[in-house]
Amino acid sequence: MTTSNHTGVSHTVFHLLGIPGLEDQHMWISIPFFISYVIALLGNSLLIFIILTKRSLHEPMYLLLCMLAIADVFISTCTVPQALAIFWFHAGKISLDRCITQLFFIHSTFISESGILLVMAFDRYIAICYPLRYTTIVTHALIGKIGVTIILRSYGIMFPIIFFLKRLTFCKSNILQNTACKHIVLAHVSCDDIRVNIWYGFFVLMSTVVLDIVLIFYSYVLILRAVFHISSQYAYHKALNTCGSHVCVTILFYGPGIFTTLTQRFGQNISPHIHVLLADVCILAPPMLNPIIYGIKTKQIRNQVVHLLFTKQT
């Protein structure tokens, strides 16, 4: 069904359905959403607090981890409260400007997290391949400049999306079958030609997330090559252990996203609610599990958490 532009109707208010086809199950679906959001907020806030307040953790690796935790809190807060409002109060009404703002920050933060993971891979590469020069190469000033670059890249590359969406006439429908506003989801309810949106979205994906994945993979090829030349068994295991947390977080971040992209591209027969749930997993899982992974696998953080929670009362 198509609606031509001559009607002069362009919706400025939209309705987010939540999980299409599972509206009667929204109350039950809200439980894992709420639990994951609480864990993400508590875990990442604790991580940020420990890193910022303990001078011994004011090292590049932990500062990057703090940046990742801040991004996790931000992207969770951009999406989960909106989803819970739909599940609990059927409050899916959202204006066009607010919808564009939400999708802008969701996509920008996702790109920022990808950039942080790339820099963390670079940090591990320098630490393992050039350990004696690590402190002179990876300085606090360099981390600050990298942080600014990550923000400028993510927000700068997403900025044109605002204008590509603003030019469209939304006369097909004002119903969005999702829990949050997404670029292509919103573009598809337009009755205009959205090829520019599709191609620019593809360019953004390739020049940020896909490029980051390739560079992370290349970094670990170099890391593994260096590790296999280490003669000391202790140094060998220590080198692998320093990368363990980052590898787990990287797989957790990119894995669901790749799977979701493949199902959207080749799973035309898959129910719409499956696509929405998979997309939500990409948002819910990493912020919830990242602080747990680093808390378990990073000795310094684990010790600080134990000290903060269990020895402060004595």
BELFEN-V828039 format. One line per field, one symbol per residue. burial: # if it has 16 or more other ideal C-beta (glycine too) atoms within 10 Angstrom, else .. A space follows every 50 residues. Layout:
burial = ???
This chain:
burial = ..........#..#######.#...#..##..##.##.###.##.###.# #.....#.######################.######....#.#.#..## .############################....#...#....#..##..# #.###.##..#..##..#######.########.###.####.#..#..# #..#...##..##..#..##..#...#...........#..##.###### .###.##..#............#.#################.###.##.# #..##.........
